Amino acid sequence: MLLGPAWTCLPGVATRRRRRGADHLVTGTNDEPSQAAGAPRLRVMHVITHLDMGGAENVALGLIDALRDRVEFSLFAVLRQSPLSKVGQDMVERLARWGVPFRFGTARGFKSGGVVFAARSLARAVAEQRPDLIHVHTEIPELTLAVAGLISRRVRRTPLLRTVHNSELWIAWGGIGRWVTQRLAKGDAVAVSRNAANADAAIVTRGRRPLADVIYNGVSPPAAFPIVREEGSVRLLFAGRLVHQKGADLLPAILREAHARTMRRDVVVTIAGSGAMRDAVAQGLAEGLEGWDVRMTVPIERLSERLQEYDAVLLPSRFEGFALLPLEVLMAGIALVTTDAPGLDEAIPADYPFKAPVDDVAGIGAQLAAVIDDPAAARETAARYGADLARSFSPEAMASAYLARYRSRGDTGAE
């Protein structure tokens, strides 16, 4: 029985003959520099949740892009969404352009047996691709990998690198999280922030685990192209999953607070995202914002390239693993209204003015109103932080750190 779509093998991908004793690289039309003769590239398989919006997914694709001339990558996405979002379609197009084979695990509901289907598909994927290292990102992929290890010796014996992306882990799944972390405890681990490393260390396992080293995600400054702005509406954006972590439930109250504090009614608010709270957010936005144009849209693909369309971005997060979008916003010179949440506190400078405590609706609303009243001054303030942040969160530094981890792999397989 087919447990997942076959590998999407694309023109230009390097393939590997699988006859024992004759494992050599056959190079396609990849336009990257080729490896020296007799030195096959390291094979790394990324395991992610899905091809869709997500910080972990962006990190995986960013590493593939940065290191594909030195590493032979494949990718396994646990969940298949049908149809793919525009963000997912864009990811598929990039993988195709790079010649990277990818495979989905299951389209079945994860809580209704999908984890078993996905794990069996992952076990088969590892047997086919024979990676030198599995690089797994976030909880759903970790659970899938742990179950796959129960049924596949090759999975158990393949060296493992875990990247911890969140500062709150296994929410409502504590027992499962402890079991998964124990199963994967022999793997190497890094975290995207100190808060994420501490959250991982707090999971109790039978033996002591070293604190995960921190490798900050690299953030490329968005392409700088001037946009001529005519006098007109103030454009605000919320972009993210409509879930508790992102403070989505607070959006109606924050916007009403800002609305009450400013006289401006020429305000266009875009809520771009999807998630469990979408209907509740939409209902909350239906009143109390008279005169403002409030729109709810699907996630925006390649958002970093479109940030200049907005005067300010609102991100009332309660916690983050890593502050990717906030950093992109400030590097683009756009005003950011946010919180001092765990994960954000390591990225947003301490003296940045447009932030407030977590869950402080009045404080966040007041900061947003200040930005609405004078968006040009707010952008000028935000722009002062971009250059220093770009130096601190270099994509080249991230890629180099991960490449060193890949090359230093040892006996780091799962239990």
Secondary structure in CASP SS format (residue, H / E / C, confidence):
PFRMAT SS
TARGET T0000
AUTHOR 0000-0000-0000
METHOD secondary structure of the structure
MODEL  1
M C 1.00
L C 1.00
L C 1.00
G C 1.00
P C 1.00
A C 1.00
W C 1.00
T E 1.00
C C 1.00
L C 1.00
P C 1.00
G C 1.00
V C 1.00
A C 1.00
T E 1.00
R E 1.00
R C 1.00
R C 1.00
R C 1.00
R C 1.00
G C 1.00
A C 1.00
D C 1.00
H C 1.00
L E 1.00
V E 1.00
T C 1.00
G C 1.00
T C 1.00
N C 1.00
D C 1.00
E C 1.00
P C 1.00
S C 1.00
Q C 1.00
A C 1.00
A C 1.00
G C 1.00
A C 1.00
P C 1.00
R C 1.00
L E 1.00
R E 1.00
V E 1.00
M E 1.00
H E 1.00
V E 1.00
I E 1.00
T C 1.00
H C 1.00
L C 1.00
D C 1.00
M C 1.00
G C 1.00
G H 1.00
A H 1.00
E H 1.00
N H 1.00
V H 1.00
A H 1.00
L H 1.00
G H 1.00
L H 1.00
I H 1.00
D H 1.00
A H 1.00
L H 1.00
R C 1.00
D C 1.00
R C 1.00
V E 1.00
E E 1.00
F E 1.00
S E 1.00
L E 1.00
F E 1.00
A E 1.00
V E 1.00
L E 1.00
R C 1.00
Q C 1.00
S C 1.00
P C 1.00
L C 1.00
S C 1.00
K H 1.00
V H 1.00
G H 1.00
Q H 1.00
D H 1.00
M H 1.00
V H 1.00
E H 1.00
R H 1.00
L H 1.00
A H 1.00
R H 1.00
W H 1.00
G C 1.00
V C 1.00
P C 1.00
F E 1.00
R E 1.00
F E 1.00
G E 1.00
T E 1.00
A C 1.00
R C 1.00
G C 1.00
F H 1.00
K H 1.00
S H 1.00
G C 1.00
G H 1.00
V H 1.00
V H 1.00
F H 1.00
A H 1.00
A H 1.00
R H 1.00
S H 1.00
L H 1.00
A H 1.00
R H 1.00
A H 1.00
V H 1.00
A H 1.00
E H 1.00
Q H 1.00
R C 1.00
P C 1.00
D C 1.00
L E 1.00
I E 1.00
H E 1.00
V E 1.00
H E 1.00
T C 1.00
E H 1.00
I H 1.00
P H 1.00
E H 1.00
L H 1.00
T H 1.00
L H 1.00
A H 1.00
V H 1.00
A H 1.00
G H 1.00
L H 1.00
I H 1.00
S C 1.00
R H 1.00
R H 1.00
V H 1.00
R H 1.00
R H 1.00
T C 1.00
P C 1.00
L E 1.00
L E 1.00
R E 1.00
T E 1.00
V E 1.00
H C 1.00
N C 1.00
S C 1.00
E C 1.00
L C 1.00
W C 1.00
I C 1.00
A C 1.00
W C 1.00
G H 1.00
G H 1.00
I H 1.00
G H 1.00
R H 1.00
W H 1.00
V H 1.00
T H 1.00
Q H 1.00
R H 1.00
L C 1.00
A C 1.00
K C 1.00
G C 1.00
D E 1.00
A E 1.00
V E 1.00
A E 1.00
V C 1.00
S C 1.00
R H 1.00
N H 1.00
A H 1.00
A H 1.00
N H 1.00
A H 1.00
D H 1.00
A H 1.00
A C 1.00
I C 1.00
V C 1.00
T C 1.00
R C 1.00
G C 1.00
R C 1.00
R C 1.00
P C 1.00
L C 1.00
A C 1.00
D E 1.00
V E 1.00
I C 1.00
Y C 1.00
N C 1.00
G C 1.00
V C 1.00
S C 1.00
P C 1.00
P C 1.00
A C 1.00
A C 1.00
F C 1.00
P C 1.00
I C 1.00
V C 1.00
R C 1.00
E C 1.00
E C 1.00
G C 1.00
S C 1.00
V E 1.00
R E 1.00
L E 1.00
L E 1.00
F E 1.00
A E 1.00
G C 1.00
R C 1.00
L C 1.00
V C 1.00
H H 1.00
Q H 1.00
K H 1.00
G C 1.00
A H 1.00
D H 1.00
L H 1.00
L H 1.00
P H 1.00
A H 1.00
I H 1.00
L H 1.00
R H 1.00
E H 1.00
A H 1.00
H H 1.00
A H 1.00
R H 1.00
T C 1.00
M C 1.00
R C 1.00
R C 1.00
D C 1.00
V E 1.00
V E 1.00
V E 1.00
T E 1.00
I E 1.00
A E 1.00
G C 1.00
S C 1.00
G C 1.00
A C 1.00
M C 1.00
R H 1.00
D H 1.00
A H 1.00
V H 1.00
A H 1.00
Q H 1.00
G H 1.00
L C 1.00
A C 1.00
E C 1.00
G C 1.00
L C 1.00
E C 1.00
G C 1.00
W C 1.00
D E 1.00
V E 1.00
R E 1.00
M E 1.00
T E 1.00
V C 1.00
P C 1.00
I C 1.00
E C 1.00
R C 1.00
L H 1.00
S H 1.00
E H 1.00
R H 1.00
L H 1.00
Q H 1.00
E H 1.00
Y C 1.00
D C 1.00
A E 1.00
V E 1.00
L E 1.00
L E 1.00
P C 1.00
S C 1.00
R C 1.00
F C 1.00
E C 1.00
G C 1.00
F C 1.00
A C 1.00
L H 1.00
L H 1.00
P H 1.00
L H 1.00
E H 1.00
V H 1.00
L H 1.00
M H 1.00
A C 1.00
G C 1.00
I C 1.00
A E 1.00
L E 1.00
V E 1.00
T E 1.00
T E 1.00
D C 1.00
A C 1.00
P C 1.00
G C 1.00
L C 1.00
D C 1.00
E C 1.00
A C 1.00
I C 1.00
P C 1.00
A C 1.00
D C 1.00
Y C 1.00
P C 1.00
F C 1.00
K E 1.00
A E 1.00
P C 1.00
V C 1.00
D C 1.00
D C 1.00
V H 1.00
A H 1.00
G H 1.00
I H 1.00
G H 1.00
A H 1.00
Q H 1.00
L H 1.00
A H 1.00
A H 1.00
V H 1.00
I H 1.00
D H 1.00
D C 1.00
P H 1.00
A H 1.00
A H 1.00
A H 1.00
R H 1.00
E H 1.00
T H 1.00
A H 1.00
A H 1.00
R C 1.00
Y C 1.00
G H 1.00
A H 1.00
D H 1.00
L H 1.00
A H 1.00
R H 1.00
S H 1.00
F C 1.00
S C 1.00
P H 1.00
E H 1.00
A H 1.00
M H 1.00
A H 1.00
S H 1.00
A H 1.00
Y H 1.00
L H 1.00
A H 1.00
R H 1.00
Y H 1.00
R H 1.00
S C 1.00
R C 1.00
G C 1.00
D C 1.00
T C 1.00
G C 1.00
A C 1.00
E C 1.00
END
